[in-house]
Structures are given as C-alpha cells and as structure tokens.
Amino acid sequence: MAENSTSAGEAAYPEGVPCWVDAQLADVAAGKRFYGELFGWSFQSSYGGSVWACREGEPVAALGQKADGRLPTVWTVYFATPDAEVLTRRIRASGGQVITTPLPVGELGVAALATDPEGAVFGLWQPGTHPGFGLRHAPGAFVWAELYARDTAAANDFYGDLFHEALFGPDATPDFGRAPLAGAFPAEMPPHFLVHFGVEDCDAALAEVSRLGGRVQAGPFDTSYGTVGVASDGQGASFAVLQR
C-alpha cells in the first residue's frame, strides 16, 4: 500500500465525504479491459449486473451497464450520508434538484442522484453492508473530486451548507474542490464533477490512456493538490489522473 494511502473499509464515512464512484458504460467488458490495464484493477460481480473494481483486494469503484443508450457515459461521485431521504429534502430546499429519489441497492445501501443549482450531477450513498471505498488516496484508487462551476462562490455556499462539517469542520480533510468553469473548457460545457484517480506517474498514465484507445483531453498541468491529466476512456467517460 502506498505511504499516504487510506484503507477505509472498516467504517462508514462522515456525511459529505466522497465515498464511492461509478461509471455507467455501454460496454462493461470494454471498460474492464481499459481500466484493468490502466489502473491494475481486478473485478468481481456486484448488484444488478454491475461489477466492482478492486485494487489490493479492496473495492475502489463500480462499472455499470447503461440502462438506456441515450444516457450519458460518465463517472459519478457519491457523497456519504446517514439518511438520504433527509438530505434530498435539504438539497431541494437549497435550490438543487433530485434526479433519482433514494432507492435501495439490495443490502448494500441506498443510492440517489441529485444536482446542485447549476446542474452538476452528484450521487448520495447511505451505507448498508457497503460503506464505500475500501481503499482511497492510493495509485489506482480515488484521490480527489473537482467541481467545475460557473459560480464558485454559489457552489461554496450550496455545498458548504449541505456538508459543512466535511468541508469546514475541525476534522475536515476534504477530497472535494471547486474551480471555475473557464479557460480550457468549451463554452457549451456544463458544470460537472471530475473524478480523479491516483497514479505514480502522470505522463506515463496519459501515454497508457492513448495506447488503450482513450483520449487525452488536457495536461499534465500543476494544481494545488498535485499534477493532473484529464482523459476519457474509449467510450467517452471523462476522468482525471492525479500524481501527488
């Protein structure tokens, strides 16, 4: 395990902490080949035909089959909550929208999808038997989520109200940043979350993305939290790699 990695499978995450990510793909088998080679993931079957990706034997992400080909091919970050019903009511009251009301995922937990007032999509996860990441902050695992927003001050207000302790409390160790949607982004790009996975060498990871049939969109470039490259897999799901 990497020196700064976190093995986190032993307890539920505090509310507002990114605790899980998944990708909805048209071709899950192709996704397994791409991400398996890129991040060294192994896979095991999970609920409803989805698969869990594992690193060092611990779950780090899920790949799911898109139910409708018209749905976007995306990575989604899920924030932990002890009560998804209560949190969805707070999201609506704060100007967000609920796309999918809280639904049980077998015994694993309860999931919901929502948007902030600018339309950026995120998930909620109320744990049952599955608390979330078994490993994070390590190569091949989740390390960061960046929200690209048109109005970062409004985003800070919205998420700061929802997840104040996770973002600003005395024990806060945020894995979630906010940045303006400007510069390299096309004008039509909507506000969105970008999931970051850890790598030991950003240049090498981006070269591997190209070799595997993905596309490098930007980078490497330096940020306050490390060296980042933005890419998409062969099916169009965007993600970032982060070297710290």
C-alpha positions in Angstrom: 0.0 0.0 0.0 1.3 3.5 -0.8 2.6 5.6 2.0 -0.2 8.1 2.0 -3.0 5.7 1.1 -6.0 5.1 3.2 -7.7 1.8 3.8 -11.2 2.8 4.6 -13.4 -0.3 4.5 -13.8 -0.6 8.3 -16.3 2.2 8.9 -18.9 4.4 7.3 -17.8 7.7 6.0 -19.0 11.0 7.6 -21.7 12.9 5.8 -20.4 14.9 2.8 -17.2 12.9 2.3 -16.8 11.4 -1.2 -17.3 7.6 -0.5 -17.8 5.9 -3.9 -17.6 6.4 -7.7 -19.2 4.6 -10.6 -19.2 4.7 -14.3 -22.2 3.9 -16.5 -21.0 2.3 -19.7 -22.5 0.9 -22.8 -19.8 -1.9 -22.9 -18.8 -3.0 -19.4 -16.4 -5.7 -20.8 -14.5 -3.0 -22.7 -14.5 -0.8 -19.6 -12.9 -3.7 -17.6 -10.2 -4.1 -20.2 -9.4 -0.4 -20.3 -9.4 0.4 -16.6 -8.0 -3.0 -15.6 -4.9 -2.3 -17.7 -4.7 1.4 -16.8 -5.1 1.1 -13.0 -4.3 -2.5 -12.3 -7.9 -3.2 -11.3 -9.4 -6.7 -10.8 -13.1 -7.2 -10.9 -15.9 -9.0 -9.1 -19.6 -9.2 -9.8 -21.9 -7.0 -7.7 -25.5 -6.0 -7.5 -27.7 -5.9 -10.6 -25.1 -6.9 -13.1 -22.6 -4.2 -12.2 -19.0 -5.1 -11.3 -16.8 -3.8 -8.5 -13.3 -2.8 -9.4 -10.7 -3.7 -6.8 -7.2 -2.7 -6.0 -5.1 -4.5 -3.5 -8.2 -6.7 -2.9 -10.3 -3.7 -1.8 -13.3 -2.1 -3.7 -12.4 1.2 -5.3 -15.2 1.8 -7.9 -18.0 0.2 -9.9 -18.7 -0.2 -13.6 -22.4 -0.5 -14.5 -24.3 -1.2 -17.7 -26.2 1.8 -19.0 -29.9 1.1 -19.0 -30.6 3.4 -21.9 -28.2 4.3 -24.7 -29.3 7.9 -24.6 -28.0 8.3 -21.1 -24.5 10.0 -20.7 -21.4 7.9 -20.3 -20.0 9.4 -17.1 -18.2 8.9 -13.9 -20.3 9.9 -10.9 -19.1 10.7 -7.4 -21.2 9.8 -4.4 -21.2 11.6 -1.1 -21.9 9.7 2.1 -25.0 10.4 4.2 -26.6 8.6 7.1 -30.1 9.5 5.7 -30.6 10.0 2.0 -34.2 11.0 2.4 -33.4 13.8 4.7 -30.5 15.0 2.6 -32.6 15.1 -0.6 -35.1 17.3 1.2 -32.3 19.7 2.1 -31.0 19.6 -1.4 -34.4 20.7 -2.8 -34.7 23.4 -0.1 -31.3 24.8 -1.1 -32.1 25.1 -4.8 -30.9 21.7 -6.1 -32.9 19.0 -7.8 -33.3 15.3 -7.1 -33.0 13.2 -10.3 -33.4 9.8 -8.7 -35.1 9.5 -5.3 -33.4 7.3 -2.7 -33.6 3.6 -3.7 -32.2 0.5 -2.0 -29.4 -1.3 -3.8 -30.1 -4.7 -2.3 -28.5 -4.8 1.1 -25.5 -2.7 0.0 -27.2 0.6 0.8 -29.4 3.3 -0.6 -28.5 5.5 -3.6 -29.8 8.7 -5.0 -28.8 11.2 -7.7 -29.1 14.9 -7.5 -27.9 18.2 -9.0 -26.7 21.4 -7.5 -28.4 24.7 -8.6 -26.1 24.9 -11.6 -27.0 21.4 -12.7 -23.8 19.5 -11.8 -24.8 15.9 -11.0 -23.7 14.0 -7.9 -24.7 10.9 -6.0 -25.7 10.2 -2.4 -24.8 6.9 -0.7 -26.4 5.8 2.6 -24.5 2.7 3.6 -25.8 -0.7 4.4 -23.3 -3.5 4.1 -21.2 -1.5 1.8 -19.7 1.6 3.4 -17.9 2.8 0.2 -14.3 2.8 -0.8 -12.2 0.1 0.8 -9.1 1.9 -0.4 -8.5 5.6 -1.4 -5.7 8.1 -1.6 -3.5 5.5 -3.4 -2.5 4.7 -7.0 -5.4 3.2 -8.9 -7.9 4.5 -6.3 -10.0 7.6 -5.8 -8.0 10.6 -4.6 -10.0 13.7 -5.4 -13.2 15.2 -6.9 -13.2 18.6 -8.5 -16.4 20.5 -9.2 -16.1 22.8 -12.2 -18.8 25.5 -11.6 -19.8 28.8 -13.3 -20.2 30.5 -9.9 -17.7 29.0 -7.4 -19.0 31.3 -4.6 -22.5 30.0 -5.0 -21.1 26.4 -5.2 -19.3 27.0 -1.9 -22.5 28.3 -0.3 -24.5 25.3 -1.5 -22.1 22.5 -0.6 -20.9 24.4 2.5 -24.5 24.4 3.8 -25.1 20.7 2.9 -21.7 19.3 4.0 -20.3 21.9 6.4 -18.6 19.6 8.8 -16.9 17.6 6.0 -15.7 20.7 4.3 -15.0 23.1 7.1 -15.3 21.3 10.4 -12.4 20.7 12.8 -11.7 17.2 11.5 -12.3 18.1 7.8 -9.9 16.5 5.3 -11.8 17.4 2.1 -11.4 15.3 -1.1 -13.5 17.8 -2.9 -12.5 21.1 -4.6 -14.3 23.8 -6.5 -12.9 25.6 -9.6 -14.3 28.0 -12.2 -15.6 26.5 -15.5 -13.5 28.6 -17.8 -10.3 28.7 -19.8 -9.7 25.4 -21.5 -13.3 24.3 -21.3 -15.6 24.8 -24.4 -18.3 27.4 -23.8 -21.0 24.7 -24.0 -19.5 22.6 -21.3 -22.0 22.3 -18.4 -20.9 22.4 -14.7 -19.7 19.0 -13.7 -17.7 16.9 -11.3 -14.4 15.3 -12.4 -13.3 12.2 -10.6 -9.5 11.9 -10.0 -7.7 8.6 -9.7 -4.2 8.4 -8.2 -1.2 7.5 -10.4 2.5 7.3 -9.7 3.5 9.0 -13.0 1.0 11.3 -14.7 2.9 11.3 -18.0 3.1 7.6 -18.1 -0.6 7.2 -17.2 -1.7 9.5 -20.1 0.5 7.6 -22.5 -1.2 4.4 -21.4 -4.6 6.1 -21.9 -3.7 6.7 -25.5 -2.3 3.2 -26.0 -5.5 1.7 -24.7 -7.7 3.7 -27.1 -8.7 6.5 -24.8 -8.2 10.2 -25.4 -6.0 12.7 -23.5 -8.1 15.9 -23.1 -5.7 18.1 -21.1 -2.4 18.1 -19.2 -0.3 17.3 -17.5 -0.7 20.5 -15.5 0.1 21.5 -12.0 -2.6 22.3 -9.3 -2.5 23.0 -5.6 -3.2 19.3 -5.0 -0.8 17.7 -7.5 -0.1 17.1 -11.2 -3.2 16.4 -13.2 -4.1 14.9 -16.6 -7.7 14.8 -17.9 -8.7 12.0 -20.2 -11.6 9.9 -21.4 -11.9 6.2 -21.9 -12.8 4.6 -25.3 -16.5 5.1 -24.6 -16.3 8.8 -23.7 -16.4 8.8 -19.9 -14.1 11.6 -18.6 -11.9 11.3 -15.6 -8.6 12.6 -14.3 -5.3 11.1 -13.1 -3.5 12.7 -10.3 0.1 12.4 -9.3 0.9 13.7 -5.8 
